[in-house]
Amino acid sequence: MSKDTNDFIQQLKKYNEENYTKDLYIPSLERTVKFYTLTAKHQKDIIHATLDNPILNLIFHEKVYNIIKELCSESQFVDSFTVLDKDAILIQLRYYYVSKKYEGVDMAPVISFIKKMKLDLSAKIEEDDGIRIQFQIPSILQERNILKQYSKGKNISISTSDQDEIRKLVSDAYILEIIKYVNKVQLISNEAVVDFTKHKYDDNVKIVDLFGKHVCDKVHNFINTTKTKYKKLYQVDDDVEIVINSSLFG
């Protein structure tokens, strides 16, 4: 790269940083953080994710993690952002840099809701079938690490005509959701404890596979309660709900 080209690139970066920024509200921080503009590079990364597995969206999750890291002016906080922060950020990026409408409907009510969001970040503890389980809203770093371990060595594309493959992915998605939200599992009888955040994905799967249905239901009840509580994050109107995937930036 010539010196002239490199100088111009640095000037353009500086110009973008000084002239194309938005203050996005981060619910877990309860304040705004300055974000830089989406560029052609980021659009290219998102287009790449359109070839993604539609059930797990593995490419998309990896790409948006990197994009949020690059665009956030306070990148030291990104790894502690929750998965709900991630969705709020992506929706705001769509609103400010792509279009203020989603499927023809004004997104302003969603943006207004985001600015009032207060997240309950405390860990919840439930007991059933002799097991004490602790769960909470995961960080985007936890989600990223779990998905990276899951996808390692796998073919992440999907054949829509292969019903067995689709069923396998749906069952994997069920387990992935449990592992993302569970922090610790304890046997009440002898107080043996496993911290999911410090173990490999495959080891955690072996543990989850031994959960009784009542224990799995406890986790999914927490997940569903959380989604219901923050439903307005995705609800543009009564008929239109935002889907968090690469199409959000189309």
N, C-alpha and C positions, 0 to 999 in steps of 0.2 A: 504494500500500500504506500502510495507517495505521501510525502509530508503535507502537500496541499490538501489531499483527500482526507488525511487523518485530522488536520486542523479544522477542516470544514465539518467533519463528523462531530468533533468535540464542541464546536460552536453551535451546531444544530441541537445537540443534546442539551446544552446549556439554555438555548432559546426555548426548547420545549419545557424544560424544568421551570423556567421563569414565567412562561406565558400560558402554559396548558396544564394547569393543576386544578384539582377539586378537593374540597374537604369532605371526606366520606365519614359517616357515623359508624363507629365500631361499638356494637352493643355491650360487649364484655368489658370494654374500657370506659363506657358511658361518656364518650367524648369523640370528637372528630379527629381524623388523621389525614394529612395531606397525601394525595395520590397523584402520580404523574399520568399523562395521557396514554391511552392505548395507541400503539403504533402498528405499522404494517407487519412488523415482525410478530407481534402478539396475535394479530389477525391470522397470520400464516400458521402459527402454533394451534390456534383454535380450529382452523380449517382441517389441519392434520387430525384433530380429534373427531371430525365427522366420520372417519373410517372406524370409529370406536365400536367396541362391544356395547350394544344398546342396553343391556341388562346391568352391567357393572360400571360402564363408563371409565375404565381404568386410565386410558390415555388422557381423557379430559381432566380427571382429578389431578394427575401429575402435572399437566400443562398449566392449570389454573393456580396450583400451588406456586409454581415458578414465576408465573405472571404477577401474582400478588406480592411475592418477595421483591421482584424488580420494581414494581410501581409504588410500593409503600415507602414513604419518606422516613418512617420509623421502623425499618425492617427488623430491628432487634426484638420487636413484639410479635412478629408474624407467627412464630411457632407456637405461641400461647393462644392465638386466636382460636375460637371454637368453630365447629363445622357450621353453626348458625351464623357466626361472623362472616365466614367465607361466603355463604349464600347472600347475605346482606350486602357484602362488598361487590359481588358479581352483579347483583340486581342494580346497584347504584352505578356501576361502571356502564352497564347497558343503558341506563336512563340518561346519564350525562354525556356519554361518548358515542352512542349508537343511535338510539331513538327513545323519545319520551313515551312512546306507545308500545304496547305488546299486543299482538294480534288485533291491532286497530283500536285498542282501549287505553286510555290515559293511565299511566302508572303512578300518578301523583299520590293516590291514597296509600299505596305500598310504601313509597318514600316517606310519607308522613308517619306511617306506623313504625318504620325502621328507626326514625329519629326519637321515638318514645320507648323503644324496646329496653327492657331490663331483664337480663338473664339470671336465672337461678343456677349458679355454678357450684352449689354445694353437692357433696356426694350423698347419695341415698343408700340406705341399707335395708335389705329385706331378708326374711328367713323362711325357708320351706324345705321339706324333705331332708332335714338334718344339715342343710347348707345355709350359711350366711353369705350373702352376696352384696357387693358394693358397686354401684354404678353411677355415672354422671355423663354430662354432655362432653364428648371427646374433643380434643384439640385437632386442628388440621394437621399438625405434625404426627399425632397418633394415627390419624386416618391414613396419612400418606405412608407411614412405615408399615402399617398392616397391609395396605393394598400392594405395596412394593414386594413384600414378602410373599403374599398370595400369588402374585403374577409371575414371580421369578421362575423361569424355565417353562412357562405356559404359553400356548398360542392364544393370544388375547382377541383374535378375530372370532367371528361366529358365523356358522351357516344356519340361516333361518329355516332351512329345510330339514335340519337334523334335530328331530324332536328330543332324542336322548341327550344331546348336547345342551339344548335349551333347559331341559329339566334339571340337569346337573348344575348349570349356572344359577338357576333359581334357588336351588338348595344351598349352593355356595353363598349366594347373597344373603340368605337367611342366617347362616352361621357368621358371616362377616359382620352383620349388623349387631349380633350379640357380642362378638369379640370387641367391636369398636366401643361399645358403651360400658362393658364390664371392666372394673379396675382390679378388684380383689375377690377371691373366693376362699371361704373358710369352712372347714368341717367343724361343726359345733361340738362334736363329741370329744375331739382331742386338740382342737384349736390349730390344726395344721392349716397354713395359709399359703396361697399362691397369688403373686402379684402379676396380673396379666401384662402390665406395662413393661415388665422386665424379662418377659419370656418370648420365645419365638412363636410365630403364628402357628406353625404346625403343632407345637406342644400345646398351645391354647385350644386348638381344634380338638385334640384328643381329650382334653378336660371337658369341653362343652359337649362333646359327643356322649358323655356320661351323665349330663344333667337330666333330671326328670322333667316331664312336661310342665309341672307346676313352676319349676325354677325358670325355665325358658319363658313361660307366660309372664312371670314377674318382670323380666327384662323387657319383653316386648310391650308390656303395659306401660312401663316407664317411657319407652321410645314413643309409643303412640300418644301418651299424655303430653309429652314434650312437643310433638308435632301439632297436636290440637291447640295447645297453648299459644303457639306462634304461627298458627295457620294464616293469619293476615299478612305475614311476610310474603306469601306466595299468591294471595287472593286479590287479583286486579279488580274483579267484580264477581257477581254471583255465578257467572257462567265461564269466566276465564281464570285459569290458575297457571302461574309461571312454572315452567319446567326447567330445572337446572341441568342443562347439558349444552353442547356446542351450539345448538340452534338458538340459544339465548342471544348470541352475537351475530346472528344471520341477518 
